[in-house]
């Protein structure tokens, strides 16, 4: 079954799973400190994507998608 095209999907390559988390990140070499880029992650890929960003020093926050939406960000 394909996900609803209106529903956010995981940012992991090839994954079409429903997004559950927002990974907020920033590359300090090119972004101002307050700038936040985002990747979405399903349950299965949250840890992998977090590690990918974390090892580079980019990861700033991991938040449930529902909480991120509630922030109005």
Backbone bond lengths (Angstrom), bond angles and torsions (degrees), N, CA, C in turn:
res aa  C-N    CA-C-N  psi(-1)  N-CA   C-N-CA  omega(-1)  CA-C   N-CA-C  phi
1 X - - - 1.454 - - 1.530 109.12 -
2 X 1.307 117.51 130.34 1.455 122.65 179.35 1.524 110.40 -82.41
3 X 1.341 116.67 146.67 1.459 118.99 177.55 1.528 111.01 -69.28
4 X 1.307 115.34 157.23 1.458 122.31 175.55 1.532 107.55 -60.01
5 X 1.345 119.43 127.98 1.459 120.66 -177.52 1.529 113.29 -62.00
6 X 1.319 117.52 -17.56 1.458 121.71 178.45 1.530 112.19 -87.28
7 X 1.330 117.68 -12.58 1.462 121.75 -177.62 1.524 110.08 -87.66
8 X 1.328 117.25 138.23 1.471 120.02 177.62 1.526 111.11 -63.70
9 X 1.336 115.75 140.95 1.466 121.07 179.50 1.527 110.07 -118.96
10 X 1.292 115.21 159.83 1.456 124.12 -179.73 1.531 110.83 -58.45
11 X 1.331 115.84 143.84 1.466 122.19 179.42 1.533 113.47 -84.37
12 X 1.334 118.05 -7.84 1.464 120.08 179.36 1.524 109.72 -63.07
13 X 1.319 115.56 139.32 1.462 121.25 -177.80 1.526 111.01 -55.16
14 X 1.326 115.69 125.26 1.454 121.96 176.59 1.526 115.43 81.19
15 X 1.314 117.81 -6.76 1.464 120.24 -178.25 1.531 109.95 -87.51
16 X 1.299 115.48 136.53 1.468 121.19 176.77 1.532 109.71 -118.37
17 X 1.335 116.83 17.40 1.460 121.91 -179.46 1.519 111.86 -69.59
18 X 1.307 115.18 155.35 1.460 121.10 179.53 1.532 109.95 -66.67
19 X 1.317 115.43 133.51 1.463 120.84 177.80 1.519 109.85 -71.29
20 X 1.320 116.20 135.41 1.464 122.84 178.19 1.532 109.60 -119.29
21 X 1.330 116.78 -29.20 1.462 122.41 -175.08 1.523 111.47 -123.08
22 X 1.326 114.95 153.12 1.461 122.81 169.55 1.523 106.63 -111.49
23 X 1.318 116.86 126.03 1.460 122.47 174.40 1.520 106.47 -103.78
24 X 1.326 116.02 108.40 1.458 121.44 179.77 1.525 108.12 -89.78
25 X 1.311 116.18 131.34 1.454 120.29 -176.19 1.514 110.99 -145.11
26 X 1.323 114.01 170.47 1.447 121.04 179.69 1.522 108.18 -160.05
27 X 1.314 116.20 137.87 1.459 122.06 175.49 1.527 106.69 -96.10
28 X 1.325 118.22 105.98 1.467 120.33 -174.48 1.530 114.36 -62.88
29 X 1.320 117.75 -16.59 1.469 119.75 178.16 1.530 111.87 -74.92
30 X 1.337 116.89 -24.15 1.471 118.99 -176.57 1.527 114.69 -127.28
31 X 1.345 118.12 -12.40 1.463 120.92 -178.44 1.521 111.06 -113.59
32 X 1.321 115.95 149.25 1.460 120.04 172.81 1.527 108.04 -67.90
33 X 1.344 118.66 155.13 1.470 121.39 -174.83 1.532 114.77 -56.42
34 X 1.327 118.17 -32.70 1.468 120.12 -177.63 1.531 113.28 -84.54
35 X 1.308 118.31 -11.86 1.466 122.49 -178.79 1.520 110.29 -67.67
36 X 1.333 117.29 135.92 1.460 121.38 176.05 1.524 109.36 -129.35
37 X 1.315 115.61 121.28 1.457 123.10 170.26 1.524 105.08 -94.28
38 X 1.315 118.14 160.77 1.459 119.47 -178.35 1.523 112.03 -135.18
39 X 1.308 113.31 144.38 1.450 122.97 166.83 1.516 106.32 -120.18
40 X 1.305 116.38 150.50 1.458 121.81 175.72 1.518 108.95 -105.17
41 X 1.330 115.90 147.54 1.466 119.38 -178.52 1.518 111.48 -139.04
42 X 1.319 115.38 141.59 1.463 121.52 171.13 1.533 106.90 -83.73
43 X 1.328 116.65 174.59 1.469 120.30 178.40 1.532 111.33 -57.41
44 X 1.322 116.14 -41.12 1.464 121.03 -175.06 1.532 112.76 -66.84
45 X 1.325 118.20 -35.16 1.463 120.94 -173.43 1.528 115.06 -104.81
46 X 1.313 118.65 0.10 1.472 121.09 -178.30 1.530 111.14 -56.14
47 X 1.313 116.85 -50.18 1.467 120.46 -176.70 1.523 111.35 -64.89
48 X 1.324 117.24 -45.10 1.467 120.97 -179.15 1.530 111.04 -60.86
49 X 1.321 117.25 -48.17 1.459 119.83 -179.07 1.529 111.14 -67.52
50 X 1.333 116.74 -36.99 1.464 120.54 177.23 1.530 110.84 -62.11
51 X 1.332 116.45 -43.18 1.466 120.36 178.98 1.525 111.04 -64.97
52 X 1.325 116.72 -41.50 1.464 121.03 179.11 1.524 110.78 -57.41
53 X 1.329 116.71 -47.94 1.463 120.77 179.65 1.523 111.65 -73.04
54 X 1.330 116.77 -38.14 1.457 121.49 -177.05 1.519 113.49 -64.63
55 X 1.319 117.08 -41.98 1.465 120.55 -178.31 1.533 110.67 -64.50
56 X 1.303 117.56 -23.75 1.460 122.52 178.38 1.529 112.11 -91.62
57 X 1.334 116.10 -4.89 1.463 120.24 -178.88 1.516 113.51 77.30
58 X 1.337 117.15 20.16 1.461 121.54 -176.78 1.528 113.19 -94.63
59 X 1.317 118.08 -29.62 1.464 121.56 -172.34 1.523 110.98 -67.48
60 X 1.323 116.71 128.31 1.464 122.36 179.77 1.518 112.32 -111.47
61 X 1.348 117.52 -34.79 1.465 120.07 -175.59 1.522 109.93 -163.19
62 X 1.329 115.95 148.23 1.463 122.85 171.94 1.522 106.04 -124.83
63 X 1.329 115.73 121.54 1.460 121.77 -173.35 1.525 108.47 -133.82
64 X 1.321 116.28 144.16 1.464 119.22 172.56 1.524 109.25 -59.09
65 X 1.311 116.97 139.97 1.459 121.84 -179.77 1.523 111.06 -55.49
66 X 1.327 117.13 -40.55 1.475 120.38 -179.35 1.526 111.28 -63.30
67 X 1.345 117.59 -35.91 1.463 120.90 177.49 1.521 111.06 -72.28
68 X 1.336 116.64 -38.64 1.472 121.12 178.32 1.514 109.71 -61.77
69 X 1.347 116.50 -45.25 1.461 121.30 178.20 1.525 111.30 -60.74
70 X 1.330 116.23 -38.97 1.463 121.02 -178.97 1.538 111.26 -66.80
71 X 1.322 117.05 -26.55 1.461 121.66 178.23 1.531 111.82 -69.89
72 X 1.345 114.87 -21.19 1.443 119.19 -176.58 1.515 113.16 73.37
73 X 1.327 115.67 26.93 1.463 120.88 -178.26 1.504 109.39 -81.40
